[in-house]
Amino acid sequence: MQRGQSNMRRGIILAFILILALAITACGKASNESAGSGGEGDQISKEEKNSGDAAATEKVMTDALGHQVTIPANPQRILASYLEDHLAALGIKPVAQWSVANGKQEYLQSSGLQGVPTISYNLPTEEVLSFNPDFIIIGSSALVQNGMYEQYAKIAPTFVLGDELIKDWRQTLLKIGELLNRKEQAQKVLDAYDAKAADTKAKLAPILKDKKAAILWLVQKSFYIVDEKLASGAVLYGDLGIKPTNLVLNLPESAKATWNPVTLEKLSELDADYIFLVNSDGSGGKEVLNQPIWQGLTAVKENHVYEFDASSSWLYSGAIAGQQVMDDLVRLLVK
């Protein structure tokens, strides 16, 4: 198997680990939501439809897999599983939102997804059909293998963004803005995000100057460390200029994923002054967090560990997720 294929498959496997972890650790149970076709609340409002760059018209665009896709002029029942951050940032309410078992993207519920019915993460054809979408946007090409693209395309026009594009949430947002005739609006979202990042960076500079930080995820008694270019790692190390720890910098390029496994023994080498911990195990993680290796870390001894549960935005990428990470940092560190 070629290295590119191996890395893609590794990323897919880790993504599914994340999905399963969220299902196990979701706070509370999600309400039993209807899988019907939805009502007026599931549609884009007239005001939102008219907020595009110009008068919308039907257009043909080529997706990542080479499909010539006819994009509806004003799609009103959009399905874009695991891309909801981008839709919400553009003021668009999808016909359904990504979920697994009793878990969903809790951090987006206050940003326009409250009350939106859920759909299984792997998009079973019968569930997709039940929502009667008029436009489907797919992120990873892995979701349309083995004839699934053809099945979705029979239901509604289906556009695949591709694995390379979705590595960069900014470019993903701009592409979705282009698809939905909201490219200027997408750019405004990015401009507002960058302004907030600059303001947050200035507020944190006196506190975190020359300090190193690590973002860890504890799930099923195992630790993962975030890559510096993805999810909340991109926010801390990229947008805010916080120094990454040695374990992040020393990750081998060929083995990198969004969240990288790290043993407790390897964790003993962590030189972080601050640790931001996503604890999906909750109280069940005490056994690991009481270990001498963890207790001996500099950040732990100096009481510089800040904990979040799995419902936080730290596991996700996007304008809304990133801004919530910034808000958390200011709330916790700026006195």
C-alpha positions in Angstrom: 0.0 0.0 0.0 1.3 3.4 -0.9 2.1 5.9 2.0 -0.7 8.3 0.9 -3.3 5.6 1.0 -2.0 4.4 4.3 -2.2 7.8 5.9 -5.7 8.3 4.6 -6.8 5.0 6.0 -5.1 5.8 9.3 -7.0 9.1 9.4 -10.3 7.4 8.7 -9.7 4.9 11.5 -8.8 7.6 14.0 -11.8 9.6 13.0 -14.0 6.6 13.7 -12.3 6.2 17.1 -13.2 9.8 17.8 -16.8 9.1 16.7 -17.1 6.1 19.0 -15.6 7.9 21.9 -18.1 10.7 21.6 -20.9 8.2 21.5 -19.7 6.6 24.7 -19.0 9.8 26.6 -21.7 12.2 25.3 -23.1 14.1 28.3 -26.7 12.9 28.8 -28.8 11.3 26.1 -29.9 13.2 23.0 -33.6 13.4 22.6 -35.3 11.0 20.3 -35.5 13.1 17.2 -37.7 12.4 14.2 -36.0 11.0 11.1 -38.8 12.3 8.9 -38.5 14.8 6.1 -38.7 17.8 8.5 -40.7 20.9 8.4 -40.3 24.6 8.0 -37.7 24.7 10.8 -35.3 22.6 8.7 -35.4 24.9 5.7 -33.2 27.9 5.0 -35.1 31.1 5.8 -36.0 33.5 3.0 -33.6 36.0 4.5 -30.8 33.5 4.6 -31.5 32.4 1.0 -31.2 36.0 -0.2 -28.0 36.7 1.7 -25.8 35.3 -1.1 -23.2 37.2 -3.1 -25.5 37.8 -6.1 -28.7 36.4 -7.6 -28.3 32.6 -7.4 -28.4 30.5 -10.5 -28.0 26.9 -11.2 -24.4 26.0 -12.0 -22.2 23.0 -12.9 -19.0 22.4 -10.8 -16.5 19.6 -10.8 -16.0 17.8 -7.4 -12.8 16.2 -6.0 -13.7 12.9 -7.7 -14.2 14.4 -11.2 -18.0 14.4 -11.1 -19.8 17.1 -13.0 -22.4 18.2 -10.5 -25.3 20.5 -11.2 -25.6 22.7 -8.1 -29.2 23.9 -7.4 -29.7 27.7 -7.4 -31.2 27.9 -3.9 -31.0 24.5 -2.1 -33.2 24.5 0.9 -32.7 21.1 2.3 -28.9 20.7 2.6 -27.2 17.6 4.0 -23.5 18.1 4.8 -22.6 15.5 7.5 -19.6 16.6 9.7 -19.5 19.9 7.9 -22.1 21.6 10.0 -19.6 24.0 11.5 -19.2 25.6 8.1 -23.0 25.7 7.4 -23.7 27.2 10.8 -21.0 29.9 10.3 -22.8 30.8 7.1 -26.2 31.0 8.8 -27.5 27.8 7.1 -29.5 25.3 9.0 -29.0 21.8 7.5 -31.8 19.3 7.1 -30.0 16.9 9.5 -26.9 16.9 11.7 -24.2 14.3 12.1 -24.4 12.1 15.1 -23.4 8.7 16.5 -25.6 6.8 19.0 -26.5 9.4 21.6 -23.8 11.8 20.7 -23.7 14.8 18.4 -21.7 18.0 18.0 -22.9 19.7 21.2 -20.8 22.8 20.8 -22.9 23.7 17.7 -26.3 23.5 19.3 -26.2 27.1 20.4 -25.1 28.2 17.0 -28.1 27.2 15.1 -28.3 23.4 15.3 -30.6 23.1 18.3 -33.6 21.0 17.3 -32.1 19.9 14.0 -32.8 16.1 13.6 -29.8 13.8 13.7 -28.5 11.3 11.1 -26.0 8.5 11.6 -22.4 9.4 10.9 -22.0 6.8 8.1 -25.0 8.2 6.2 -27.1 5.1 5.5 -29.0 5.5 2.2 -32.4 4.9 3.8 -31.8 7.7 6.3 -30.5 10.1 3.7 -33.6 9.4 1.6 -35.9 10.0 4.6 -34.7 13.6 4.9 -35.5 14.4 1.2 -32.4 16.6 0.7 -32.1 18.7 -2.4 -28.3 19.0 -2.2 -25.7 16.7 -0.5 -22.2 17.8 0.4 -19.7 15.0 1.3 -16.4 15.7 3.0 -14.2 12.6 2.8 -14.2 10.5 -0.4 -14.1 7.4 1.9 -17.9 8.0 2.6 -18.7 7.4 -1.1 -16.8 4.3 -1.8 -18.3 1.0 -3.0 -21.0 2.6 -5.0 -22.3 4.9 -2.3 -21.8 8.0 -4.4 -24.2 6.7 -7.1 -26.8 5.9 -4.5 -26.6 9.4 -3.0 -26.6 11.0 -6.4 -29.9 9.3 -7.2 -31.4 11.1 -4.2 -30.0 14.6 -4.8 -27.0 16.3 -6.5 -24.0 15.2 -4.5 -20.7 17.1 -4.3 -17.5 15.5 -2.8 -15.0 18.0 -1.3 -12.2 15.4 -1.0 -9.7 14.5 1.7 -7.1 17.1 0.7 -9.5 20.0 0.9 -11.1 19.1 4.2 -7.7 19.1 5.9 -7.9 22.9 5.7 -11.1 24.2 7.3 -10.6 27.7 5.8 -10.5 26.4 2.3 -13.4 24.1 3.1 -15.5 27.0 4.3 -14.7 29.0 1.1 -15.6 26.1 -1.1 -18.9 25.6 0.6 -19.5 29.3 0.3 -18.8 29.0 -3.4 -21.2 26.0 -3.8 -24.0 27.8 -1.9 -23.4 31.3 -3.5 -22.1 32.7 -0.3 -18.4 33.1 -1.1 -18.3 36.8 0.1 -20.1 35.8 3.3 -17.5 33.0 3.9 -14.7 35.5 3.5 -16.3 37.8 6.0 -16.4 34.8 8.5 -12.7 34.3 7.9 -12.0 38.0 8.4 -13.9 38.1 11.7 -12.1 34.9 12.8 -8.7 36.4 12.1 -9.6 39.6 13.9 -10.6 37.6 17.0 -7.5 35.5 16.8 -5.3 38.6 16.7 -7.2 40.1 19.7 -6.9 36.8 21.7 -3.3 36.4 20.8 -2.6 39.9 22.3 -4.5 39.1 25.5 -2.6 35.8 26.0 0.9 37.0 25.1 1.8 38.3 28.6 0.7 35.0 30.1 2.0 32.5 27.7 5.2 34.2 26.4 7.9 31.6 26.1 5.6 28.9 27.6 4.9 25.6 25.9 1.5 24.0 25.7 0.1 20.5 24.9 -3.5 19.5 24.0 -4.2 15.9 25.2 -7.3 13.8 24.7 -8.0 11.1 27.3 -10.4 8.4 26.0 -10.8 4.8 27.2 -7.8 5.3 29.5 -5.5 6.1 26.6 -3.9 9.5 25.7 -3.8 11.1 22.3 -1.9 14.3 21.5 -3.1 16.8 18.8 -1.2 17.6 15.7 -0.1 21.2 15.5 -1.9 21.8 12.2 -5.4 20.4 12.9 -8.4 20.9 15.2 -7.6 22.9 18.4 -3.9 22.4 17.7 -4.1 24.7 14.7 -5.8 27.3 16.9 -3.2 27.3 19.7 0.0 26.8 17.6 -1.0 28.4 14.4 -3.6 31.2 15.0 -2.3 32.1 18.5 1.4 31.4 18.1 1.7 29.4 21.3 4.7 27.2 21.4 4.1 23.4 21.0 5.6 20.9 23.3 8.4 18.6 22.3 6.1 15.6 21.8 4.2 17.6 19.2 7.3 18.8 17.4 8.8 15.3 17.3 5.9 13.5 15.8 7.1 11.7 12.7 5.6 13.2 9.5 4.7 9.7 8.1 2.7 8.8 11.2 0.8 12.1 11.9 -2.9 12.1 12.3 -5.3 14.6 13.9 -4.9 12.9 17.2 -1.8 10.8 17.8 -1.6 8.0 20.4 1.0 8.6 23.2 1.8 6.1 25.9 1.9 7.0 29.5 5.6 6.3 29.6 6.2 8.6 26.6 4.1 11.2 28.3 6.8 11.4 31.0 8.9 13.3 28.4 6.3 16.0 28.0 7.8 19.4 28.6 4.6 21.5 28.6 4.1 24.4 30.9 0.3 24.2 30.2 -1.9 21.2 29.4 -5.3 21.4 27.9 -7.0 18.1 28.6 -10.1 16.8 26.8 -11.3 14.2 29.2 -13.8 11.9 27.5 -13.5 9.4 30.4 -14.8 11.8 33.0 -14.5 10.5 36.5 -13.4 7.1 35.0 -10.2 8.8 34.0 -9.0 9.2 37.6 -7.2 5.9 37.6 -4.9 7.2 34.8 -4.7 10.8 36.1 -3.6 9.5 39.5 -0.6 7.7 38.1 2.8 8.9 39.3 3.9 9.7 35.7 1.0 12.1 35.2 1.3 13.6 38.7 5.0 14.2 38.0 4.4 16.4 34.9 5.4 20.1 35.3 2.1 21.4 34.3 0.3 19.1 36.7 2.6 20.1 39.6 2.1 23.8 38.9 -1.7 23.4 38.6 -1.7 24.4 34.9 -4.0 21.7 33.6 -7.3 22.9 32.2 -9.9 20.2 31.6 -12.8 20.0 29.1 -15.3 17.3 28.4 -16.0 15.6 25.1 -18.9 18.0 24.3 -16.4 20.9 24.0 -15.2 22.3 20.6 -11.6 21.2 21.2 -12.1 18.0 19.2 -13.3 19.8 16.1 -12.2 22.2 13.3 -14.0 25.2 11.9 -14.6 28.9 12.5 -17.1 28.3 15.3 -15.0 25.6 17.0 -11.9 27.7 16.9 -13.6 30.8 18.3 -15.0 28.7 21.2 -11.4 27.5 21.9 -10.3 31.1 22.0 -13.1 32.0 24.3 -12.1 29.1 26.6 -8.5 30.2 26.7 -9.4 33.8 27.6 -11.9 32.7 30.2 -9.4 30.4 31.9 -6.2 32.3 31.6 -6.9 36.0 31.5 -7.7 37.4 34.9 
